[in-house]
Structures are given as C-alpha cells and as structure tokens.
Amino acid sequence: MKTSASSEKTIVILCDGNFPSKGKARKLLEKASKKDHVLIACDGAVLSLVKNGMSADHIVGDMDTLPKKWQQKFKAIIHKEEEQDFNDLCKAFRFAMGLIDSSTSNIVILGATGKREDHSLGNISYLPLFAQTLREKFPKQKINISMATDYGVFVPVLNTTRLKGEIGDKISIFAFDNTLQIKSTGLEYKTDDVVFDLWWKATLNTFKKRDVLLKFSHPAKALLYFPF
C-alpha cells in the first residue's frame, strides 16, 4: 500500500470488524483520523474509534449496532440508510462515491475482516465489484481501491496487469470465473493451467522476478492478496 502524495486524497472506510492494531493499516487509520484524509465509519465502528481516541468525518449505516445515546451525540455526521439488501460496507462505499473529486486517488477499506468469517468473506468478495463500479463511474480517473488488515492487503484486478515487487514477495490470486485463464510470468508457480473454481487454487505463490505479468484471457473479477 503506497503512501499518497499531499495533493492526493484518500477516502478511508472503517468497518466494524477487527480494529486495525498495527503496521500499515493502523498508520493509515491514524493519519485519516487526523483529517489528512476522509474517514467514513460504518455504524458501530465509531465506538472503536472513540475507544482509541479517534474520530470519523462521517458515519454510515442502518445504525442497528450504534446505541441511541451515541446516535444523538454524532447526529451531525450520521448518514442513515435503513435498506437491508446491502451491508454497511456497501452503503459506506456508495456514500464514498459522492465524496470523490479530482484529487481522489485511493479508497482504502479497513476493519472489514475478523469477528465473523461470513462477514469477512462477503466483504472481501465485494472488492472487484467496487473496482468495476469505480471504473464505470469515473472512466477518466484512476482511483485505486484496496482492503488492508493487520496482516496484508487485498487488491482487485479486472484484466491483465503488471506487478512490481521484490524477489521473494508473497502473493495469492483469487478469481470468481472458472472460465478465466491467467497466464503468469515471473512467479515461482505458473498459473497458466489453473481452473479458478475454488479459492485455494492459486494461493501461496512467490515473486521469482521483480516484474510479474498476469495475462487474463478476458476481463474478469479477481483479487490479489499481498501479506505484509
């Protein structure tokens, strides 16, 4: 996860999963809470911010996990959405879309895993859809989106991509299309013959070269995971 230049804006979405406690995720949250960027808290996540001496710019969700006294305290920055078709992360992402301007370069999601595995898997799998939405809504603007935890970062990819890293860097690849073929160069284990019908199929790979190419047979939703 790269540090943004001072002229660039990062929108940080904090979910109510495991609160960032160390490393890059924690540093980014602390930076966002000091108003260098925009911090959106999902519903009850604001209570974790309060416990850690931080504050949000906006609170988004159906408010089902935020006690009434806190709803009253933060009413000036609450944006309540009661529909139940999508979870609070989706609601926060929709809200974030309305904050994007010409200086926005990154959207980073924190606290999206932990506590419940079903929530974790659901939140992670939203990432490629969010990336596709950003591309469709802002075709002339490059806005990166990622999901960081204490242990690593998920990055969505929608087509052929080149990666730069160090020899020995770790990577896992997940895809949601069993017709997709990803031909790889620069990895220890080639992915050319992988059938992406189960999530484990292209995990635990390693950079064999500093430049890696993942060539997609067609546009598709996929995820890369880089452990810290």
C-alpha positions in Angstrom: 0.0 0.0 0.0 1.6 3.2 -1.2 1.6 6.5 0.8 -0.4 9.2 -1.0 1.2 12.4 -2.0 0.0 15.5 -0.1 -2.0 16.7 -3.1 -3.9 13.4 -3.3 -6.9 12.4 -1.2 -7.6 9.0 0.2 -11.0 8.0 1.4 -10.8 5.5 4.3 -13.8 3.3 5.2 -13.6 1.7 8.6 -15.9 -1.4 9.1 -16.9 -2.9 12.4 -14.6 -6.0 12.2 -11.2 -6.3 13.8 -9.9 -2.8 14.6 -6.5 -2.1 13.0 -3.9 -2.5 15.7 -0.5 -2.5 14.0 1.5 -1.9 10.9 0.4 -0.1 7.7 -3.3 -0.4 8.4 -3.0 1.2 11.8 -0.8 4.0 10.5 -3.3 4.8 7.7 -6.2 4.9 10.1 -4.3 7.3 12.4 -3.5 9.5 9.5 -7.1 9.6 8.3 -8.4 10.3 11.8 -6.2 13.4 12.0 -8.0 14.9 8.9 -5.3 14.4 6.4 -7.8 12.2 4.5 -11.6 11.5 4.8 -12.7 8.8 7.3 -16.0 7.1 7.0 -17.1 4.8 9.8 -19.6 2.0 9.4 -22.2 2.2 12.1 -20.8 0.7 15.3 -17.2 1.1 14.2 -17.3 4.6 15.5 -17.3 3.2 19.1 -13.9 1.6 18.4 -12.7 4.9 17.1 -13.8 6.6 20.3 -12.1 4.0 22.5 -8.9 4.7 20.6 -9.1 8.5 20.8 -10.0 8.9 17.2 -13.0 10.4 15.3 -14.7 10.0 12.0 -15.8 12.6 9.4 -18.9 10.6 8.5 -20.9 7.6 10.0 -22.9 5.5 7.5 -25.2 2.5 8.0 -28.6 1.4 9.4 -27.5 2.3 12.9 -28.5 -1.1 14.3 -25.3 -1.5 16.2 -24.9 2.1 17.4 -26.7 2.8 20.7 -29.2 5.7 20.7 -27.1 7.9 23.0 -24.2 7.7 20.5 -26.6 8.3 17.6 -27.6 11.5 19.4 -24.1 12.5 20.1 -23.0 12.1 16.5 -26.2 13.0 14.7 -24.5 15.8 12.8 -22.3 13.4 10.9 -24.7 10.4 10.7 -26.0 9.3 7.3 -28.6 6.6 8.0 -29.6 4.0 5.4 -32.2 1.5 6.5 -32.4 -0.8 3.5 -31.2 -4.3 4.1 -30.3 -5.5 0.6 -26.7 -4.5 1.1 -24.5 -4.4 4.1 -22.9 -1.3 5.8 -19.7 -1.6 3.8 -21.7 -1.3 0.6 -23.6 1.7 2.0 -20.4 3.3 3.0 -18.9 2.7 -0.4 -21.9 4.3 -2.1 -21.5 7.3 0.2 -17.8 7.5 -0.6 -18.7 7.7 -4.3 -20.3 11.0 -3.6 -17.2 12.4 -2.0 -14.9 11.6 -4.9 -13.4 14.6 -6.6 -10.4 15.3 -9.0 -7.9 14.9 -6.1 -9.2 11.4 -5.0 -6.6 8.7 -5.8 -7.4 6.0 -3.3 -10.2 4.3 -1.4 -8.9 2.0 1.4 -11.2 -0.3 3.5 -10.1 -1.2 7.0 -11.7 -3.4 9.7 -13.6 -5.5 7.1 -12.4 -8.9 8.4 -12.5 -10.7 11.8 -15.2 -11.4 14.3 -17.4 -13.3 11.8 -16.0 -15.3 8.9 -19.1 -14.9 6.8 -18.9 -11.2 7.0 -15.2 -11.3 6.2 -15.7 -13.4 3.1 -18.6 -11.3 2.0 -16.7 -8.0 2.4 -13.6 -9.3 0.6 -15.7 -10.5 -2.3 -17.2 -7.1 -2.8 -13.8 -5.6 -3.8 -13.8 -6.5 -7.5 -17.4 -5.2 -7.8 -16.4 -1.9 -6.2 -13.4 -1.6 -8.6 -15.7 -2.2 -11.6 -18.1 0.4 -10.4 -15.3 3.0 -10.0 -14.1 2.3 -13.5 -17.5 2.7 -14.9 -18.4 5.8 -13.0 -15.0 7.5 -13.3 -13.6 6.3 -16.6 -11.1 9.1 -16.9 -9.8 9.0 -13.4 -7.6 6.3 -11.8 -8.9 5.5 -8.4 -7.2 2.6 -6.6 -9.2 0.6 -4.1 -7.9 -1.9 -1.6 -8.7 -3.6 1.7 -6.0 -3.7 4.3 -5.8 -5.8 7.5 -3.1 -6.1 10.2 -1.6 -8.9 8.1 -1.8 -7.9 4.4 -3.8 -6.1 1.7 -6.3 -7.3 -0.9 -6.3 -5.6 -4.3 -8.9 -6.2 -7.0 -7.9 -6.6 -10.7 -10.2 -6.7 -13.7 -7.9 -7.5 -16.5 -4.3 -8.2 -17.5 -1.9 -6.5 -15.0 1.8 -6.0 -14.4 3.1 -6.1 -10.9 6.4 -4.8 -9.5 7.9 -6.2 -6.3 10.9 -7.8 -4.8 12.1 -11.4 -5.3 10.6 -13.5 -2.6 7.5 -11.3 -2.1 4.4 -13.4 -1.5 1.1 -13.3 -3.4 -2.2 -15.2 -3.7 -4.6 -14.9 -6.6 -8.4 -15.4 -6.3 -10.8 -15.3 -9.2 -14.6 -15.7 -9.5 -14.8 -17.0 -13.0 -14.0 -20.6 -13.8 -13.6 -19.8 -17.5 -10.8 -17.4 -16.8 -7.3 -18.4 -17.7 -4.4 -16.3 -16.2 -1.0 -16.9 -17.8 1.7 -15.7 -15.5 5.4 -14.8 -15.9 7.7 -14.0 -13.0 6.1 -16.2 -10.4 7.5 -19.3 -8.8 4.5 -21.4 -9.7 2.8 -20.8 -13.1 -0.9 -20.2 -13.1 -1.5 -21.0 -16.8 -3.4 -24.2 -16.2 -5.3 -23.2 -13.0 -9.1 -23.6 -13.1 -10.5 -20.9 -10.8 -13.4 -22.9 -9.4 -12.2 -22.9 -5.7 -10.5 -20.1 -3.8 -7.3 -22.1 -2.9 -6.3 -22.8 -6.5 -3.7 -20.0 -6.9 -2.7 -19.2 -3.4 0.7 -19.0 -1.7 2.8 -18.1 -4.7 6.1 -16.1 -4.7 7.7 -13.5 -6.9 10.6 -15.2 -8.7 11.4 -12.0 -10.6 10.8 -8.3 -9.7 8.4 -7.9 -12.6 5.4 -10.1 -12.8 2.8 -10.3 -15.6 -0.7 -11.7 -15.1 -2.3 -12.0 -18.5 -6.1 -12.5 -18.4 -7.8 -14.5 -21.2 -10.7 -12.0 -20.9 -11.8 -9.3 -18.5 -12.9 -10.8 -15.2 -13.2 -10.1 -11.5 -10.2 -11.2 -9.5 -8.3 -10.4 -6.3 -4.7 -10.3 -5.3 -3.5 -10.7 -1.7 -0.1 -9.5 -0.5 0.9 -10.3 3.1 2.7 -7.6 4.9 
